């Protein structure tokens, strides 16, 4: 029996799942509120870890997996800890894996989404803002959209982000709350000129800048080098044009409790946000001030930090969830997108095995949800702890952490054991 799978939301997780289901020959439709593929051409660098890379490798057709690899950044992945005066505390080396599917990658969110959209012209329905669902007598689900249309599906996957409307109806007790932490992020273009203006460490890899207390700062390069022509990795000229919208840059993010920002920060322009951060770091190393000061105001955004609240297991049905729709987390450990991709790979395997093998898809969904809850909510807790550490801690505790980092840097065996 052919079963139609509806995915609500065309973000990274939903599109990865769609690619995997399409690759397996299953009937899948994605309902995306954006009007066109070009609507979402803003965003920052995303770190793809081995969980995310393995999901992309397994779900994408070979030519799009290669397209992903050809459009990732070429900078290092060694993670640095430095002071606000750019004094090096420790650098955690990230050994390269022999198989790219088990490695770390720097990707543009914009480009990654375009790779994931490639080849899904007959799968993705744009301009479909989901509103609600109703269960039909035969067990199917009727989906209703803001344009007055509806569609039915045998299986529904909520991939509609942290403000998921599906979750609010299906699991209304699953909360998403404000952490009280606010971040401002921006981009400094990496050019021949800016390479000379900042310390090599800021371009060599990501860095956690540790000021005395009450705030945090993070940088990460997305260095594309010379780039690759679209024809070299087997996508169409149109697809290549969509992907060719990213340039090399250093992403920076400044975070602090909301009480440390002006009351009207949510109303500020990019230029005003940049000036606010510049005042906060005016005593820091000149290169860090340069990273903020030379950023284009159009790239500077306010990012309030929210998190989901882990909930108890729920009975499995033919409606399920993935990514931020169920386990939204802070960005502080850089694992939100990777966890969504991990969900997509696991759910794809579960549904494919069930639907092609004649099994009960609800049983397959139950198995997926049991595993997803375990690692997904663990990631939520770890991410929240990291966010609190990013902006919290007394001056004494910050000093102690810096001393610890200097210690592990002096003893490679200890560093390998601590950061394994």
C-alpha angles and dihedrals in degrees: 000000000000113000125195117223117203120200116197108210134027101224126124096286097042094048093046089053091047091052092050095047091046090049088054091052096249126146107254135163127188119208110203127181094212111100096221138007089256096057095091102053096139131085147098139264117291125204111226110204126195091275090056094041093051090050092052092046093051098041102039125075112251097259093053092047086055090047089055092051092047093053100047123105121269098214124113124272097212106129118226132202113202138163124247085263089057094249107156115242101171141335118211110210117222109205114217116246120230090230115056088214088067096044140089121257139184111225136177109239088219095053094041091055091050091051089050092049093052114113094010098100091122093042105049118071108199125203092036110133107188117225111168146327137230128201114237124218091252092056096258121125125239114211122205125204135199093248091065096257128119138196135192128225139180093219128024124199118194108216095150100122137244094324091050112173090197091057092047090057099034100039105016092169092061102102133199115199140187113253094206089242122119128194134191117204135186146157133249110199114237106229135150087267099048092046086066093048101057136052115269090240089069091059098034095068148318119310137198106212110207114203121183099276147312098045143050138207131199133187132187130173125226101194115178097180111199096339128220129265113248094237091063095069102040106256124127123264090251092051090047091052091054091050093047094079102096131087135188116279147149112247114214130186129187118197136186141146110288091246089070092061129073114272091243096051092119089062096050125115122232090262091052093047090051091050090049092055091043090058091049092054100035091121094049128101113299092239092059090048088051091053090057099034096052095046117115107252089224089067095051115100140172112238116187109201117236133172139192123241114237112244136197120267117282129205112274119244136161088284118079140160141224140187121356090352088078109010107030110175141179117272094236098106095034093233104115097093092040092053090050090051090048088053091051093052093047095046092045091054092046095050094041092051092047100043096043093042098047096249130141109274091207089060088050090050090049091055092047093049093049092056095037093054091052099053096025098056091040087058090049091055094045092048093050091049090051091050092052091049091047093064103017140067132087124270088256094054092047090051090050092051091051090051090051092051092051089051096053090046089059093052113049094190091055091046091051091050096046097045099035 
